[in-house]
Amino acid sequence: MKKIVLCLGLVAMATLLWNCTVQEESNTTAANEEATPIKGQASVADDVSAKNIVQIAAGSEDHTTLVAAVQAAGLVDVLANNGPLTVFAPTNAAFEALPAGVLDDLLKPENKTTLMGIIHFHAAPGTYKGDLLKDGMLLYQANGDKVKIERDGDDISVNGAKVLATIDASNGVVHVVDQVLLPPEK
C-alpha cells in the first residue's frame, strides 16, 4: 500500500512539473542561452524497460525522506509523467543536515504549499546532464526560480550542492545531491 501511495504522489509531481514546462519553455531559451532543453514527448525514450523517475526514487534506500516529502506535498504523480524532467534528489543524509525540526514542520499539512515550492525547486523541465550542465549556467526550476550550476572538470554542483551520481530515467534524469536546495526567500 505504501508503494502505491508513493507512486501516486510521484505521478502528481510529474504532472505539475509538466504543466510548468509549458509555461517555462519560452523563458528557458530566452533567459538562458547556454541551456538547450529537450522539450516534448518526442525526446522521451520508448524503452519501457528503463525506470522512470518515480521508480528510481521508490527503489532507492537513500531517498526515503524525499519520497515522504513528495507524498506529503501531494506531488507523487508528477514524477511519472512523460517529462522530460531533471530532478536534483537530496539524499536522506541531506535532509538530516537541515536544522532540527525543519523537516518535521515542512511535513505538516498546514505547510503543504511551502513544501511544494521546495520540491519544485528540485526539478527542471527538460533533460540536463553531461555537457549540458555548464559552469555558471542558470537553470530554471519548476517553481520559476533559478539554480546556478558550477563545474570543475567532472565535478558538478547546483547551488552549492554536490552532484554525487546521475541516473538516467525513461522520462529524464536524476542527479543525486548532498544538500537540500532551498528556494530564495521572496
N, C-alpha and C positions, 0 to 999 in steps of 0.2 A: 504494500500500500504506500509506503514511504517513497519508493522509487517512482510510482505512478504520479504522486503529488509533485515530486521533484521534476519529472519530465513535463508535466503540465505547466509548472511555473516557468521553466526554461523556455518552453514554446511561447508563452505570453511575452517574455522579454524579447525574444527574436522578432515577434510581430511588431512590438513597439519600436524596436530599433529599425526595422524595415520601413516603417512609416516615417521615421526621422531621415532615412536615406533619401526619400523623395524630396523632402524639404531642403536637405543639405547638398544635393548634387551640384547645383549651380554655385553655391558658396565654396565648396571644396576646391573646385578647379580655379575659380576666380581669385580666391584669397590665398591659395597655397599652390603656386605654380610648380613647385617641386613635386607635389603629390599627383599621381595619376591613378585615381582609384579605379578598380574594376567594378563596373556597375551592371546591374540587371542579372536576370537569371541565366543569360547566355554564358556567363563566366563561371557558373556553378557546375562542378563536376557531376556527371551522371553515374558515377561509380557508387552503387548502393552498398558496396562492401565497406566503404570508408565511413568512419564515425562522424556524426555531426557534433557541433559544439555541446549540445545537451548531453550526448552520450559520453563525450570526453570528460565533462565536469562530473557527471554522475558516477563515472567509473574511477575517479581519482580520489585516493585516500587523503591527498594533500589539499583538497578543495572542499571539504565538508562544510566549513564555515561559510564559504562563498555560496555554496548550494543553499544553505539555510537562509542566508541573506536574500538571495534571489527569490526563494519561496515566500519569505516574509513580505517582500515588496510586491508579490503577485506578478512577477515578470518571467516565470518559467517558460512560457510558450514562445517568447521572443527568440531565444537561442536555438530553437529547432527550425526556424524559418529558413527558406532557401538562401537568404543572405544575398550577397556575401557580407560577412562581418569580420572585424578584427576585434578580439577580446583580450584585454590585459587582465589576467586572472591571478589575483593575490593568493598566496598560499595560506594555510592555516596559521603558520608562524607569523605572517604579515599581519593578520587580524589580531593575534595575541600581543603584538607590539603596540597596538593602539592603547591610549591611556585607559586606565581602569574604569570600567563602567560605560565607556562609549559604545561598544558593540551591543551591550545589553539594552541600552537606551534606544539605539537605532532599530533594534528588532521589535520594539513595542509598536502595537498597531497605530498609536497616535503619531508615530514618526515615520509612517509609511512613505509619505511624499519625499521627505529628506533622504530616506534610504533609496528610493527610486532614482533620485538625482545622482547619488553616489554611484549606483550601479551603472547608470547611463554614462557616467564619466569614465567608465572602464571599457567602453565599446565604441568602435568607429565603424560607420558604414563603409564598406569596401574591404578588400583584402590587401593588407600591408605586411610584407615580410621581406627578408633578404635585402636586396639593393634598393627596394622602395622606401626603406627606413633610412633616411639620410640625416647626417649631423646637422642640427639646427632647424630641422623641419618642424613645422607646426601642424599637428594633425587634429582635425575637427572630430569631436566626440559626439555621441548621440544626444547629449544634453545641451549641445550648442556651444560648449566651451572648447578650448584647445589644449592639447598637451604638447610638450616640447620633447623631441627626440634628440638624444645625444649619442654619438658613435665615437668609439676609439678602437679602430681596427674592427675586430669581430664583436667587441663588447658593445651592447646596446642598452640604453636606459631610457625610460619615459618618465618625465617629471621627477627624475632622481631615482626612480625605482628600477633596479637592475632586472633585465630580462634573463631569466635562468634557463629557459627552454622554450622552444617553439614547436607547436604541434599542428600539423595540417589537419583540417576538418573538411568534410564534404561541402560545407556551407561557409568556409572562410578559414581563419587561422586563430589559434590560441597562443598568446605569449604569456608564459608563467612569469609572474613578477614577485619580487621580495618585499613589496610595500603596498599598502592600500592607497590608492590615488584619491585624494580629496579635492573636490572642485573648489575653485576660488569662491570666497565669500562675496556675496552680492549685496 
